[in-house]
Amino acid sequence: MLFRSCLISKKEDTTYTIIRELRAAQTLDKINVLKEQSTLLTDLALSTTMAVLTANPKGEVIWVNKAHSEISGYSLDEMIGKKPGKILQGPLSNPDTIKKISENLRKQIPFSEEIVNYHKNGTPYWIRLIITPIFKNGKLDKFISFQEDITKEVKNKLELEDSLSNLIESQRIGKLCSWVLDKNTFKIEWSSNAHEILDIKDSESLTY
């Protein structure tokens, strides 16, 4: 009976040893994967032309990359320990967007917004902001923020809108109208002032 008990104990010890080794191997694999991911993320943050910022759970800056310093004009030493919005936002920064950003940070959810920030020299610029919360063991560890300078994109859009607005106003003042031909249906779409200028009440009369 004692011999059998010793055999069982030895068998159990062997089983537990194998389980421990497997768990240790799995843990080691996880650690290696996390290290690799961390290295890749660090390399990306250092090499990308997109501005990258990390902040602690309170929203205070931990680190910014070179691209962020170039876009904002602020060095890491000037940003660290401070909340980005307090430094970078100004008069043209939309209050509603600022409120959305604050709410999403509080909810600890990923989100994207477009907002006006200010360079250290006072020049405003547009960014597309992507913020993702990073969790460890189910607890918020930090926020990571990617910021793309979209100033040219926004300016081009605003200039196009102004040009279209000016064209419509010129047509109204100069009593001019325009039309667009749909090559698939061969129907013509007239500008909104066509009826007034051509003195036509029946819209069907403008369809060819």
N, C-alpha and C positions, 0 to 999 in steps of 0.2 A: 504493500500500500504506500509505504514511504517512497519506494522507488518510482512508482507511478506518479506520485505527487511531485517528485523532483523533475520527472520528465515533462509534466504539464507546465511547471514553473519555468523550466528552461525553454519550452516551446513558446510560452507567453512572452518571456523576455525577448526572445528572437523576433517575435511578431511586433512587439512594441518598438524594438530597435529599428526594424525595417520602416515602420510607420514614421518614427522620428526622423529617420534619414530622408524619407520621401518628403515629409513636410519641410525639412531644412532645405532640400533641393528646390522645392516649389518656391519657398521664401526667397532663396538665393536667385532663382530665375526672375521672380517678381522684382527684386531689388535691381538686378541687371537691366531689366526692361525699363524700370523707372529711371535708372541712371542714363540709359540710352536716350529715352524720351527727353529727359532734362537737358542732356547735352545737345540734342537736336534743337530743342526750343531755345537754348542759349545761343547756339550758332545762328539760328534764324533771327533772333532779336538783335544780335550784334551786326549781322550782315545786311539785313533788309533796309531798303530805303524808306520804308514806312515807319512812322514814329511809334515807338513802343514804350509803355509806361506800366509799372506795377505799383500797386498800393496795398496797404494792409487792410484788415477788415474795417477799420475806422475811416478808410478812404484817404489815408495819408501816404504820400509818395515814398516808395522804397527805392525805386530805381527807374531811370529813363535811359534810352539808348542814344547814340550819337545823332541819329536822324531826328529824334524828338528835340534835342538841343538846337539843331540847325533850323528846324521849322519854327520853334517857339522863341529862340534866342536865349533861353534860360538853361544854365548848366545844371548838372545833377546836384551840386552843392546848394544851388539856389532853390531847387525844387524839393529836395528831400525833407520829409517830415511835415510837408504842407499839403493842403488839399488843392488839387489842380484847378478847380473852378475858381477859387479865391484869387489865383494868380492870373489865369488865362482868360477869364470871361470879363466882358465889359458892357458898355452901353448898347451895342448892337446885338448882343447875345440874347436870343429869344427867351423871355421869362418862362413861357410855357414849356419850352424844350428843357430848360434847366430843371423845372419841376419834374418832368418826366424822367430825366436822368436820376434825380434824387430818389424818386419813388422806386425805380428799377434797382438801384443800388440797395435800397432798404429791403426790397423783396428778394435780393440775391439771385437775380435771373439774368441770363444773357440778353443783350439788346444792342440796337444800332440806332444812332441819331445823327443828324447833320446840324452843325451849330457854328456860329462865328466865335473864333478865339482871337486873342490879341498877342502879337509879337512883343517882345520886351521893349522894342522901340516905339510901340503904340500903333503899329500898322495892323488893321483887322485882316483876318484870313478865314476862309471857310474850311472846315474839316468834316470828314465822314468818320464818325466815332463808333468803334465796336468794342464793347466791354463784356468780358466773360469772368464769372466768379470761379475760383479754383478751390475745391474742397479736399480736405484730408481727413480720413476717418469720420466722414459725415459732418465735419465742421468746417466752416468757412476759413480758408487759410489766407487768401489774398485775392485781389482783382487784377486782371491783366487787360490792358487797353491798347488797341491798335488804332492809329489815327492817320487817315489819308488826307493830304492837302488837295481839296477840290475847288480851290479859288478860281482857277481858269475855267473849269467846267461850269461853275455857277455864273461867272461873269458872261460867258458865251450865251448861256440860257437867258439871262436877263437882257442882254443886248438884242437877241432874237425877238424876245417878247416886246421890247421897245420898238424895234423896227416894224413888227406887225401892227402894233398899236398906232404908230405914226402913219403907216400906209392906210389903215382904215380911216384915220382922221383926215388924211389928205384927200381920200376919195369922197368923204362926206363934205368937206369944205369946197373942193373943186368940182363937185357934182360929177364924179367919175365912178364907174362901176367896173367890176372885174368878173371873170367867170373861169371855171375849171372844167375841162372835158374829161369824163371818165371813159377811157379807151375800151373798156370791156362792155359797158352798157350804152355808150355813145350818148349819155345824158350830160347836160351841162348844169353845173351848180353855180348860181350867180351869187355875188356878194349881197349882203343884207340890204344895201341901199338901192339895189337894182330896180325894185318896184317903184320906188319914189322917183328915181331919175328918169326911167323909161315910161313912167306913168302907166304902168300895167297893174291891174288889180288881180287878174286871174293868174295864179302861180303856174298853172299848166301851160300858159302861153310862153313861159320861159324854158319849157322842156322841148328838146329837139330829138 
